[in-house]
Amino acid sequence: MGVRFANYLPTAISMLCKLAIRKRWRDNNQATEIEQLKVPEGRKKPHLPWTDWAVEKMREEGAPLPRLIFEIGVGSVQRPGDWVDFQWGDYDGDTLKLRQNKTDKVLSLPCTIALGGTGRSENSARRRGPSIAPHSDAR
């Protein structure tokens, strides 16, 4: 078992404990006390941001929905888990209103020029339901 997977286990257990607390099955979350393992220097992977040419290629050649999801990620700087909760009604072309899943904070984010343009083109092209970036199994 790798260090990364081992470090994920307490996170998963903690999420289950939080659910159990909400359902009143437990009154504490003991998983929050578990310390993560150190990743050995030789196993750490550097963060590699997209190159300028890759961003331009996506913006020029990407299909409307994948490009919109890309721009939501770049423009909102929110976690991917939050993207699937973004609703068309929360987006007015200039601002995206949302509630973060992790922090439960309500935010009103100004849209980047690219996100605003992409959202308008996707909005007029076709909506696939109330969610801007639906789960892959959404109907």
C-alpha positions in Angstrom: 0.0 0.0 0.0 1.4 3.4 -0.9 1.7 6.4 1.4 -0.8 8.4 -0.6 -3.4 5.7 -0.3 -2.6 5.2 3.4 -3.0 9.0 3.9 -6.4 8.9 2.1 -7.8 6.3 4.5 -8.2 8.6 7.5 -9.8 11.2 5.2 -12.3 8.6 4.0 -13.0 7.4 7.6 -13.4 11.0 8.7 -15.9 11.7 6.0 -17.9 8.6 7.1 -17.7 9.8 10.8 -19.0 13.2 9.8 -22.0 11.5 8.1 -22.5 9.3 11.2 -22.5 12.5 13.4 -25.0 14.2 11.1 -27.2 11.1 11.4 -26.7 11.1 15.2 -25.1 7.6 15.1 -21.8 9.0 16.6 -21.0 12.0 18.7 -17.3 12.4 17.8 -14.9 12.0 14.9 -11.8 10.1 16.1 -10.3 10.1 12.6 -9.4 13.7 12.9 -6.6 12.7 15.4 -4.8 10.5 12.9 -1.5 12.0 11.6 -0.6 11.6 8.0 2.5 9.8 6.9 5.3 11.8 5.3 5.7 11.2 1.5 9.3 10.2 0.8 11.1 12.9 -1.3 11.7 10.5 -4.1 8.0 9.7 -4.4 6.7 13.3 -4.4 5.2 14.5 -7.7 5.6 18.1 -8.6 2.5 20.1 -9.5 2.7 20.8 -13.3 0.4 23.6 -14.4 -0.9 23.7 -17.9 1.4 25.3 -20.4 0.2 28.5 -22.2 -0.1 26.6 -25.5 -2.2 23.8 -23.9 -4.6 26.4 -22.4 -4.9 28.2 -25.8 -5.5 24.8 -27.6 -8.3 24.0 -25.1 -9.9 27.4 -25.6 -9.6 27.2 -29.4 -10.5 23.6 -30.0 -12.4 22.3 -27.0 -16.0 21.3 -27.4 -18.5 23.7 -25.6 -19.2 21.6 -22.5 -15.6 20.4 -21.8 -14.4 24.0 -22.4 -17.0 25.4 -20.0 -15.9 22.9 -17.3 -12.2 23.8 -18.0 -13.1 27.6 -17.6 -15.1 26.9 -14.5 -12.0 25.2 -13.0 -9.6 28.0 -14.1 -12.0 30.9 -13.4 -13.5 29.8 -10.1 -10.5 28.2 -8.5 -12.9 25.9 -6.7 -12.5 22.2 -5.9 -13.7 19.9 -8.7 -16.2 18.4 -6.2 -17.9 21.8 -6.1 -18.1 22.1 -9.9 -20.9 19.6 -10.2 -23.1 21.6 -7.8 -22.9 24.8 -9.9 -26.4 25.6 -11.2 -27.3 27.6 -14.3 -29.5 29.8 -12.0 -26.3 30.7 -10.0 -24.6 32.1 -13.1 -25.6 35.4 -14.7 -22.7 35.7 -17.2 -20.7 38.0 -14.9 -20.9 36.3 -11.5 -21.1 32.7 -10.2 -22.8 32.3 -6.8 -22.1 29.1 -4.9 -21.8 27.4 -1.6 -18.5 25.6 -1.1 -19.1 21.9 -0.1 -16.1 21.7 2.3 -16.4 25.1 4.1 -20.2 25.7 3.6 -19.3 29.3 2.8 -21.5 31.2 0.4 -19.4 33.0 -2.3 -20.1 35.3 -5.2 -17.3 35.0 -7.7 -16.7 37.4 -10.6 -16.3 35.5 -13.8 -13.1 35.7 -15.9 -13.6 37.1 -19.4 -13.0 33.6 -20.8 -15.5 31.9 -18.4 -18.1 34.6 -19.1 -17.8 34.1 -22.9 -17.7 30.3 -22.6 -20.7 30.2 -20.3 -22.8 32.4 -22.6 -22.0 30.2 -25.6 -22.7 27.0 -23.8 -25.8 28.5 -22.3 -27.2 29.4 -25.7 -25.9 26.2 -27.4 -27.5 23.6 -25.1 -28.2 23.0 -21.4 -28.2 19.5 -20.1 -30.2 20.2 -17.0 -30.0 22.5 -14.1 -26.4 21.7 -13.3 -23.7 23.5 -15.3 -21.2 20.6 -15.0 -23.3 17.5 -14.3 -22.0 14.2 -12.9 -21.2 11.8 -15.7 -24.2 9.7 -14.7 -26.6 12.6 -14.6 -29.7 12.4 -16.7 
